[in-house]
Amino acid sequence: MTNTVKAHGPKKNVKYIDMDVYAEAKSRVQHVLDTFDSVAVCFSGGKDSLVVLHLLEEVLRDRGWEGPADGKINVIFRDEELIPDNVINFVQEYAKNPKYNFYYYAVQLKSEKFILGKKYEYVQWDKNREWIRPKPEIAIVKPEDVVFDQYRMDAYCAQNFKGKIAFINGIRCDESLIRYRSVVNKRNECYIAGTDAPNVKFVKPIYDWSEKDVFKYLHDKNIKYCPIYDAQMWNGQALRVATPLHAESAKRFNKLRTLYPIFYEQLIAIFPEMLEQDRYWNEYDPYAVIAKYRPGFEGVIEYIKAEIKDPVNRKMAIKRVLEAWKIRKNNIAKGRGDHNFGGYPALHVFKSILGGNYKRVIQPIKKPSKADKEYEELIYGNSKINKSG
């Protein structure tokens, strides 16, 4: 690896250390092995978790591990049902490897589909509908009557382990500003995050790697990656292993027709409503929706109350708007946001909600667009705008 690990932040505060990201990641894994009683890799079949799994093996070999006789490596995989066959086949190659304690889950799990600016809940492996494919024979399928959410699923997976538990994953900061902030806002052991369970931590040893670092590692170590990435590259898609119905993937749902035509037809057979997303997303005009509501944060909340039917999502969306509104007011009051509406132009917040981006805190922007400024004028008129909202 050639990248240099550095403290993120304003350029004048950047601090370089004499360590590359590869060596630093191995050091983090060493620390986790020394600190926790139980360690498991959260494996998705994707490139990032693949790197983490092999990094753990590498560190264990450095410590004298020679294979199953010295204990197996714990691996957790959650089969989200709506996954192409080549990803499942790739994961099952690892599941059959005798050096792993491989926990392959295929249970009912709450998830979301995104259709023309709105999110709707569905359940993976819902026992009340047809499945896109049978559950694999190796899968853990019980309890069959329980519908998990993400947090209950984490706790369910943790019950297989004892003591202080580390779930190692392949999260990288350059994929998301939210992920970046979640790491850099913590001063010590920033790659270790808490969960709802006091004895369980999430560990992100490659949080500062780039996508190039990931593929360089796989190339240098001669590790075969899932073939979905080659197909995605030629199809002009982002390189991701994820269900195709959540917000970011659904915005490119039409790409499935050329990438996996059979898989596409299977999805449409079970979720025919996704045809609407496929056919009309490119024509979807968020400004036409926004124009139906009065300008400003009150209009965003009116939209949420009228259009987001699920009460949990509705409550979360309103919470995110109010958070952004409060931060905007505070920034303006402290003289930190006259140039960019406190980082939260009302239009930016409205579009974030329309894009389904309210599971986590809405991120601020540094520079407002022309459309942002015009929308603020609709709110306050052409006189000097009271940007505090």
MODAHU-V229686 format. One line per field, one symbol per residue. ss: DSSP state (~ for helix, > for strand, _ for the rest). A space follows every 10 residues. Layout:
ss: ???
This chain:
ss: ___>>>____ ~~~__>>>>> ~~~~~~~~~~ ~~~~~__>>> >>____~~~~ ~~~~~~~~~~ ~~_____~~~ __>>>>>>__ ____~~~~~~ ~~~~~____> >>>>>___>> >>>>>__>>> >>>>______ _________> _______>_~ ~~~~~~~~__ ____>>>>__ __~~~_~~~~ ~~~~______ _>>>_____> >>>_______ ~~~~~~~~~~ _______~~~ ~~~~______ ______~~~~ __~~~~~~~_ ~~~~~~~~~~ ___~~~~~~~ ~~~__~~~~~ ______~~~~ ~~~~~~~___ ~~~~~~~~~~ ~~~~~~~~~~ ~~~_______ ~~~__~~~~~ ~~~~______ _________~ ~~~~~~~~~~ _________
